[in-house]
Amino acid sequence: MRLQNKIVFITDADSDSGKTLISRFADEGAHFILNSTSDGDQIQSSIDHCRTQGSMSMIVNVDLCKSSEVRTMLEAVEKRLGTVDVLIHNNNVVAPTSVETCNEELFLQIMNENTKSAFICTQAVGNQMKAKQSGKIIYISSIHAEKPTGSSFAYSASKGAVKLLTREAALILGRYGVNVNTIEMGPIEGDDERFKSDISSLYDSYQFKVPNAILGSHDDLAQCALYLSSDEAIYMNGADIRLDGGFMLHYVDKKMKKADLAKEETELKL
């Protein structure tokens, strides 16, 4: 087991990504600090799976934008479980926003949820990891740290900021044996609605813009995060892993696999 008795802190356990991460990491022997705004109600099946696998889990509900709350929580958890070995920051708030019309309150809400929380958690957990000269910090980000959405500029800005946080934190914490990396997730099911835009055609027929015409999943994300959390990734530091199946490489529609599929369907009918 690659994470036997490692303490993993997941910042948004209630999300689909959080539930998948819990399941995959429990299978590898991890114990958990699970930040859950539902106080565990939405992740009961995940908690049950942890028990089945012999994994301990502590459910917390803290404001990740308040450093005092995060520090107090970690101090309490340390007495029961120990210090954090792996931080997975997977906060991912998306809301329609325009540079022209976005109000300050919504902009700050998205920046706080996606970026400030990453900084606060990194600072608090980083101090624990520095003390023991080891640790892994993984930010679950997005390809929109690099490419505009055409629908939510504040989301792109928040993920772009996390991209640079990764590099700054890797430079500093790396001196203490802490690895800091980012997974920039590409398109998954539902992203065509999540990033629906009046000015961009990026997500039109988006599944066919992945060269193999297969969208990614939270399972793919969990597998990549597991690698970065393990000792196998000891030399990975300050990296942005683009997990998009080649989606960002797309630039010509006529070469999409969609055309091949249409041809195959015609041939089958004949």
C-alpha positions in Angstrom: 0.0 0.0 0.0 1.5 3.3 -1.1 0.0 5.5 1.6 -0.1 3.2 4.6 -0.9 5.3 7.7 -0.4 8.6 5.9 -2.6 11.4 7.0 -4.4 13.0 4.0 -6.2 16.4 4.3 -8.9 16.9 1.6 -10.3 20.4 1.6 -13.6 19.7 -0.2 -14.6 16.2 0.7 -18.3 16.7 -0.3 -17.4 17.2 -4.0 -17.4 14.4 -6.6 -13.6 14.7 -6.8 -13.4 14.5 -3.0 -15.5 11.3 -2.8 -13.4 9.6 -5.5 -10.1 10.7 -3.8 -11.3 9.3 -0.5 -12.2 5.9 -2.0 -8.9 5.6 -4.0 -6.7 6.7 -1.1 -8.5 4.6 1.5 -7.6 1.5 -0.7 -4.0 2.5 -0.3 -4.1 2.7 3.5 -4.5 6.4 4.1 -6.2 8.1 7.0 -8.2 11.3 6.5 -9.0 14.8 7.6 -12.1 15.6 5.6 -13.4 19.1 5.4 -17.1 18.7 4.8 -19.6 21.6 4.7 -22.4 19.0 5.2 -20.7 17.7 8.4 -20.3 14.4 6.7 -23.9 13.9 5.6 -23.0 13.9 1.9 -20.1 11.6 2.2 -21.5 8.9 4.5 -20.9 6.1 1.9 -17.2 7.3 1.6 -16.9 7.2 5.4 -18.3 3.7 5.5 -15.8 2.7 2.8 -13.0 4.1 5.0 -14.1 2.0 7.9 -14.3 -1.1 5.7 -10.7 -0.5 4.6 -9.5 0.2 8.2 -8.9 3.9 7.5 -9.6 6.4 10.2 -11.3 9.7 9.2 -12.0 12.9 11.1 -14.8 15.1 9.7 -14.3 18.8 10.2 -16.2 21.8 9.0 -13.9 24.9 9.0 -13.7 28.1 7.1 -10.5 27.5 5.0 -10.2 31.3 4.5 -9.6 31.8 8.2 -6.1 30.9 9.3 -7.1 30.8 13.0 -9.7 28.1 12.3 -7.4 26.0 10.2 -4.6 26.1 12.7 -6.9 25.3 15.6 -8.4 22.4 13.7 -4.9 21.0 12.8 -3.8 21.2 16.4 -6.8 19.3 17.6 -6.4 16.6 14.8 -2.7 16.2 15.6 -3.5 15.0 19.1 -5.7 12.2 17.6 -4.3 11.3 14.3 -1.0 13.1 13.9 0.3 15.8 11.5 -0.7 16.0 7.8 1.4 14.1 5.3 -0.6 15.0 2.2 -2.7 18.1 1.5 -5.1 17.9 -1.4 -6.7 21.3 -2.1 -9.6 20.5 -4.5 -11.9 23.6 -4.0 -13.4 24.3 -7.4 -16.1 27.1 -7.4 -17.3 28.1 -10.9 -19.8 30.9 -11.5 -20.6 32.9 -14.7 -18.6 36.1 -14.5 -17.7 38.8 -17.0 -14.9 41.3 -16.8 -17.4 43.9 -17.9 -20.2 43.2 -15.4 -18.8 41.1 -12.5 -19.4 42.7 -9.1 -16.7 42.9 -6.5 -18.5 40.6 -4.1 -18.7 37.7 -6.5 -15.1 38.1 -7.7 -13.9 38.0 -4.1 -16.1 35.0 -3.3 -14.5 33.0 -6.2 -11.0 34.1 -5.3 -11.4 33.3 -1.7 -12.9 29.8 -2.3 -10.4 28.8 -4.9 -7.2 30.7 -4.1 -7.1 32.3 -0.6 -8.1 28.9 0.9 -5.2 27.3 -1.0 -2.8 29.8 0.5 -4.1 29.5 4.1 -4.0 25.7 4.0 -0.6 25.7 2.4 0.8 28.0 5.1 -0.7 26.0 8.0 0.1 22.5 6.7 3.4 23.6 5.3 4.6 24.5 8.8 3.8 21.0 10.0 5.6 19.5 7.0 8.6 21.7 7.5 9.0 20.4 11.1 9.2 16.8 9.9 11.1 17.5 6.7 8.6 15.8 4.4 5.1 16.2 2.9 3.1 16.4 -0.3 0.9 19.3 -1.4 -1.3 18.9 -4.4 -3.6 21.6 -5.9 -6.4 20.3 -8.1 -6.6 23.1 -10.6 -7.8 23.5 -14.2 -6.6 24.0 -17.8 -8.2 27.4 -17.4 -5.2 28.5 -15.4 -3.8 28.8 -18.9 -6.7 29.2 -21.3 -9.7 31.6 -20.8 -13.1 30.1 -20.3 -15.0 32.7 -22.2 -17.6 32.4 -19.4 -16.0 32.9 -16.0 -13.0 35.1 -16.0 -12.8 35.1 -12.1 -12.5 31.3 -12.2 -9.6 31.5 -14.6 -8.0 34.2 -12.5 -8.3 32.1 -9.4 -6.7 29.1 -11.0 -4.0 31.2 -12.6 -3.1 32.5 -9.1 -2.9 28.9 -7.8 -0.5 28.1 -10.6 2.0 30.7 -9.3 1.3 29.7 -5.7 2.5 26.2 -6.7 5.8 27.5 -7.9 6.4 29.9 -5.1 5.5 27.2 -2.4 7.6 24.6 -4.2 10.7 26.9 -4.1 10.3 27.6 -0.4 8.9 24.3 1.0 11.0 22.2 -1.3 14.1 23.0 0.8 12.4 21.1 3.6 11.6 17.9 1.6 8.0 19.0 0.7 6.8 18.5 -2.8 4.2 21.0 -4.2 2.5 20.2 -7.5 -0.6 21.0 -9.5 -3.0 18.9 -11.5 -4.6 21.0 -14.2 -7.7 19.0 -15.0 -9.2 19.1 -18.5 -12.7 18.5 -19.6 -15.0 16.0 -17.8 -18.7 15.3 -18.2 -20.8 18.4 -17.7 -18.1 20.9 -18.5 -20.0 22.1 -21.6 -22.7 23.4 -19.3 -20.4 24.5 -16.6 -18.4 26.7 -19.0 -21.2 27.6 -21.4 -20.2 30.7 -23.3 -21.7 33.3 -25.6 -18.3 34.2 -27.1 -16.4 31.0 -27.2 -16.9 27.7 -29.0 -14.3 25.9 -26.9 -16.8 23.5 -25.5 -18.8 22.9 -28.7 -18.5 19.2 -29.4 -15.8 19.3 -26.7 -15.6 15.5 -26.2 -14.4 15.2 -29.8 -11.6 17.8 -29.2 -9.9 15.2 -27.0 -7.9 13.3 -29.6 -9.2 9.9 -28.5 -12.8 11.3 -28.1 -12.9 10.1 -24.5 -13.5 12.6 -21.6 -11.5 12.4 -18.4 -13.0 11.4 -15.1 -12.5 11.9 -11.4 -11.0 8.4 -11.4 -8.2 9.7 -13.7 -7.7 12.6 -11.3 -7.5 10.4 -8.3 -5.0 8.1 -9.9 -2.7 11.1 -10.8 -3.1 12.5 -7.3 -2.2 9.2 -5.8 1.1 9.1 -7.8 2.0 12.7 -6.6 1.2 11.7 -3.0 3.4 8.7 -3.1 7.2 8.2 -2.7 7.3 7.4 -6.4 7.0 11.2 -7.1 9.9 12.2 -4.9 11.5 14.3 -7.7 8.3 16.0 -8.8 8.2 19.5 -7.4 6.7 22.8 -8.8 5.2 20.9 -11.7 1.9 21.6 -13.5 0.5 18.3 -14.8 -2.0 18.9 -17.6 -4.5 16.0 -17.3 -6.7 16.7 -20.4 -6.2 13.9 -22.8 -4.7 16.3 -25.3 -7.7 18.7 -25.3 -5.5 21.8 -25.2 -3.7 20.6 -28.4 -6.8 20.8 -30.5 -7.0 23.4 -33.3 -8.7 21.9 -36.4 -12.2 20.4 -36.4 -11.8 18.5 -39.6 -9.2 16.2 -38.0 -11.4 15.3 -35.0 -12.1 11.7 -34.3 -15.8 12.7 -34.6 -15.4 12.5 -38.4 -14.0 9.0 -38.2 -16.8 7.9 -36.0 -19.4 9.3 -38.4 -17.7 7.4 -41.2 -17.7 4.1 -39.2 -21.4 4.5 -38.5 -22.2 5.0 -42.2 -20.1 1.9 -43.1 -21.9 -0.2 -40.5 -25.3 0.8 -41.9 -24.2 -0.3 -45.3 
